[in-house]
Amino acid sequence: MANFSSDLAILGGGLAGSLIALAMNRYRPDLRILLVEQEDRLGGDHVWSFFETDVAPAHRDLVEPLIARRWSGYEVHFPGHSRLLSTPYASVTSEQLDALVRASLGANALLTGAQVAEASPDRVALADGRTIAAGAVIDARGIRGLPHMTGGWQKFLGRMLRLSVPHGLERPVVMDARVDQLDGYRFVYCLPFSPREVFVEDTYYSDDPRLDLPVLRKRVGDYADAMGWHIDSVTYEETGVLPVIAGGDFEKFWNSAPDPGVARAGTRAALVNPMTSYSFPDAVRFAMHLTTLDNLSGVSLGRRSHSWAANHWRGGRFYRMLTRMLFGAARPEERRAVLERFYTLPEGLIERFYAGRPGLADMARVLAGKPPVPVGAAMASLAGRGYPLAQLGRAGDLR
């Protein structure tokens, strides 16, 4: 069996691992990198979307080639009000990610169809007996849960619909919560990729990670019928079960891995927004941070990734508090009122909230006024533990 060597071996070709590979290839061409992915295609089956204010101006050159579609704003709809927001919005597809990584890295820096059996800070053993000797290893393979953490779930099924006539949408609908409230807080998400092609996702903030795929497929079809759309075909489908984090012990989480000395990225390092499960901004920031490091030895990179992730955990206290209130204080059918009130707040605050950069005044504004859930229940929820996030079903593989 052939063996490999590199300065940096990146395990996992999902969003986090691919962004690290692209950033290193662009800004650290002096390094030999090797991206290792167990599947034949990078990125799985995903559409990642983000508000353009989520990405710092200095990082936009990395992100720009990945964008498959962008829009000048987006809409939200609730029973009590609808709103058009002017924040530019963009989407990245796994197809675009796979094509760009392959074109940028070249065949010698990419190893697909390779299952990792064991990893250490400077060595990777593959399941077929081959080995990789590396100056450093970083693990971005995702995880099936978050041990030692509690909360709930954001779960979804999305389908790309090809229609017989134009859908009429000019911009994304990030939340349409006018639908029946089932299995927690439910909303529908729509991305108009072309006049007759729209991605429709049925999404839930739920206490239960299970997905009933036939039921969700029917609900997507029912939504299309209600919108007056006739579906010619379904060209793509994705599902996901993502953690919504209410609390936990970060150090126990980090040390529970079988290889705690190996550097980690993405969901494997809990680099997500605790309340929204949103990972794109953090994946970009961490990838760009890695390009600035002078010492890229395996041990040093492991320590730096732990420090970055621990700092991110500390910075997420406000979001974890809101998650505890959402899941602990609001009954499932009441959660819509929490989000409806949020979307009456100033647009700049909403932008900072999604980007993970709220100021003290923003936090106060989110909590001010008449609460959409009972005060007593909200206070009691702050002491609650939530549901354990240690394990997901197959549909919840976090990449």
Residue pairs with C-beta under 8 A, 6 or more apart in sequence:
1 128
1 129
1 130
2 130
3 130
3 131
3 132
3 133
4 34
4 111
4 130
4 131
4 132
4 133
5 32
5 132
5 133
5 134
6 32
6 33
6 34
6 109
6 132
6 133
6 134
6 135
7 31
7 32
7 33
7 134
7 135
7 136
7 296
8 24
8 31
8 32
8 33
8 34
8 134
8 135
8 136
8 137
8 138
8 296
9 33
9 34
9 36
9 124
9 132
9 134
9 136
9 137
9 138
10 17
10 20
10 21
10 33
10 34
10 35
10 36
10 138
10 140
11 17
11 36
11 116
11 119
11 124
11 137
11 138
11 139
11 140
11 141
12 36
12 37
12 139
12 140
12 141
12 142
12 265
12 266
12 268
12 399
13 21
13 35
13 36
13 37
13 39
13 42
13 43
13 101
13 110
13 112
14 42
14 43
14 44
14 46
14 140
14 141
14 142
14 266
14 399
15 43
15 46
15 48
15 97
15 266
15 279
15 280
15 283
15 399
16 140
16 142
16 265
16 266
16 267
16 268
16 271
16 279
16 283
16 286
16 287
17 35
17 37
17 138
17 140
17 141
17 265
17 266
18 35
18 42
18 43
18 97
18 101
19 62
19 283
19 284
19 287
20 138
20 140
20 265
20 286
20 287
20 290
21 33
21 35
21 101
21 104
21 105
21 109
22 62
22 100
22 101
22 104
22 105
22 287
23 62
23 287
23 288
23 290
23 291
24 31
24 33
24 287
24 290
24 291
25 33
25 104
25 105
25 109
26 61
26 62
26 104
26 291
27 288
27 291
28 291
31 296
32 109
33 105
33 109
34 109
34 110
34 111
34 132
34 134
35 42
35 101
35 105
35 109
35 110
35 111
36 111
36 114
36 116
36 124
36 126
36 132
37 110
37 111
37 112
37 113
37 114
38 112
38 113
38 114
38 115
38 116
38 141
39 112
39 113
40 112
40 113
41 94
41 98
41 112
42 94
42 97
42 98
42 101
42 102
42 112
43 93
43 94
43 95
43 97
43 98
43 399
44 94
44 238
44 399
45 94
45 236
45 237
45 238
46 93
46 94
46 238
46 240
46 399
47 91
47 92
47 93
47 94
47 158
47 191
47 199
47 238
48 91
48 92
48 93
48 279
48 280
49 89
49 90
49 91
49 92
49 172
49 191
49 280
50 89
50 90
50 92
50 278
50 280
50 281
51 87
51 88
51 89
51 351
51 354
51 355
52 70
52 87
52 88
52 89
52 90
53 87
53 88
53 351
53 354
53 355
54 280
54 281
54 284
54 354
54 355
55 63
55 281
55 284
56 285
58 288
59 284
59 285
59 288
62 284
62 287
62 288
63 92
63 284
65 100
66 92
66 96
66 97
66 100
67 90
67 91
67 92
67 96
68 91
68 92
68 93
68 95
68 96
68 193
69 90
69 91
69 191
69 193
70 88
70 89
70 90
70 91
71 88
71 89
71 90
71 170
71 171
71 172
71 192
72 86
72 88
72 171
73 84
73 85
73 86
73 87
73 88
73 89
73 171
74 84
74 85
74 87
74 89
74 171
74 172
74 173
74 174
75 82
75 83
75 84
75 85
75 171
75 172
75 173
75 174
76 82
76 83
76 85
76 173
76 174
76 175
76 176
76 177
76 343
77 173
77 175
77 176
77 177
77 178
78 175
78 177
78 178
78 336
78 339
78 340
78 343
79 177
79 178
79 336
79 340
80 340
81 340
81 343
81 344
83 343
83 344
84 171
85 347
85 350
86 347
87 347
87 350
87 351
89 171
89 172
89 174
91 191
91 193
92 280
101 110
102 110
114 126
114 127
114 128
114 130
115 126
115 127
115 128
116 124
116 125
116 126
116 127
116 141
117 125
117 126
117 127
118 124
118 125
118 259
119 125
119 137
119 139
119 259
119 262
120 137
120 259
120 261
120 262
120 298
121 136
121 137
121 261
121 262
121 263
121 297
121 298
121 299
121 301
121 302
122 133
122 134
122 135
122 136
122 137
122 297
122 298
123 131
123 132
123 133
123 134
123 137
124 131
124 132
124 134
124 137
125 131
126 132
134 298
135 296
135 297
135 298
136 263
136 296
136 297
136 298
136 300
136 301
137 262
137 263
137 298
137 301
138 262
138 263
138 264
138 265
138 290
138 301
138 305
139 259
139 262
139 263
139 264
139 265
139 268
140 264
140 265
140 266
140 268
141 268
141 399
142 266
142 267
142 268
142 397
142 398
142 399
143 267
143 268
143 398
144 391
144 392
144 396
144 397
144 398
145 243
145 389
145 390
145 391
145 392
145 396
145 398
146 243
146 245
146 248
146 253
146 267
146 270
146 389
146 390
147 252
147 253
147 256
147 389
147 390
148 248
148 249
148 250
148 252
148 253
148 256
148 390
149 243
149 245
149 247
149 248
149 249
149 253
149 270
149 388
149 389
149 390
150 245
150 246
150 247
150 248
150 385
150 386
150 387
150 388
150 389
151 243
151 244
151 245
151 246
151 247
151 248
151 274
151 320
151 323
151 327
151 386
151 387
151 389
152 184
152 205
152 206
152 207
152 244
152 246
152 323
152 326
152 327
152 386
152 387
153 204
153 205
153 206
153 207
153 208
153 209
153 241
153 242
153 243
153 244
153 396
154 203
154 204
154 205
154 206
154 240
154 241
154 242
154 243
154 244
154 276
154 277
155 203
155 204
155 206
155 209
155 211
155 239
155 240
155 241
155 242
155 395
155 396
156 189
156 201
156 202
156 203
156 204
156 239
156 240
157 201
157 202
157 211
157 213
157 216
157 217
157 220
157 237
157 238
157 239
158 189
158 199
158 200
158 201
158 202
158 220
158 237
158 238
158 239
159 199
159 200
159 201
159 217
159 220
159 234
159 236
159 237
160 193
160 197
160 198
160 199
160 234
160 235
160 236
160 237
161 197
161 198
161 199
161 200
161 220
161 224
161 229
161 231
161 233
161 234
161 235
162 196
162 197
162 231
162 232
162 233
162 234
162 235
163 196
163 197
163 198
163 224
163 229
163 230
163 231
163 232
164 196
164 230
164 231
164 232
165 196
165 229
165 230
166 195
166 196
167 192
167 195
167 196
167 198
167 227
167 229
169 190
169 192
169 198
170 192
171 192
172 189
172 190
172 191
172 192
173 188
173 189
173 190
174 189
175 187
175 188
175 189
175 339
175 343
176 187
176 188
176 189
176 190
177 185
177 186
177 187
177 336
177 339
177 340
179 186
179 187
179 188
179 219
179 223
180 186
181 332
181 333
181 335
181 336
182 204
183 204
183 206
183 208
183 332
184 204
184 205
184 206
184 207
184 208
184 332
184 335
185 204
185 205
185 206
185 326
185 332
185 335
185 336
185 338
185 339
186 202
186 203
186 204
186 205
186 336
187 203
187 336
187 339
188 200
188 201
188 202
188 203
188 220
188 223
189 199
189 200
189 201
189 203
190 198
190 199
190 200
190 201
191 198
191 199
192 198
193 199
197 235
198 229
199 236
200 220
200 223
200 224
201 220
202 216
202 219
202 220
202 223
205 244
205 326
205 327
205 335
206 332
207 327
207 332
207 387
209 241
209 392
209 393
209 396
210 393
211 239
211 241
211 393
211 395
213 239
213 395
216 239
221 231
224 230
224 231
239 395
240 395
240 396
241 392
241 393
241 395
241 396
242 272
242 277
242 396
242 398
243 267
243 272
243 277
243 389
243 398
244 274
244 275
244 276
244 277
244 323
244 326
244 327
245 270
245 272
245 274
245 275
245 316
245 319
245 320
245 323
245 389
246 274
246 320
246 323
246 324
246 327
246 328
246 384
246 385
246 386
247 320
247 324
247 385
247 386
248 389
250 270
250 309
250 310
250 313
251 310
253 270
254 260
254 264
254 306
254 309
254 310
257 264
257 268
261 298
261 299
261 302
262 298
262 302
263 298
263 301
263 302
263 304
263 305
264 305
264 306
264 309
265 271
265 283
265 286
265 287
265 305
266 279
266 283
266 398
266 399
267 279
267 398
267 399
269 286
269 305
269 308
269 309
269 312
270 309
270 312
270 313
271 279
271 282
271 283
271 286
271 308
271 309
271 312
272 278
272 279
272 282
273 279
273 281
273 282
273 316
273 319
273 354
273 356
274 316
274 319
274 320
274 323
275 319
275 320
275 322
275 323
275 326
276 319
276 354
278 354
278 356
281 354
281 355
281 356
282 312
282 356
286 308
289 308
290 301
293 300
293 301
293 304
295 301
315 356
316 356
318 358
318 363
319 356
321 382
322 366
323 386
324 381
324 382
324 384
324 386
325 338
325 373
325 378
325 381
325 382
326 335
326 338
327 381
327 386
327 387
328 377
328 378
328 380
328 381
328 382
328 384
328 386
329 373
329 374
329 377
329 378
329 380
329 381
330 337
330 338
330 372
330 373
330 377
334 372
334 373
337 372
337 373
338 372
338 373
340 372
341 369
341 372
342 350
342 353
342 366
343 350
345 365
345 366
346 365
349 358
349 362
349 365
349 366
352 358
352 359
352 362
353 362
353 366
358 366
371 378
392 398
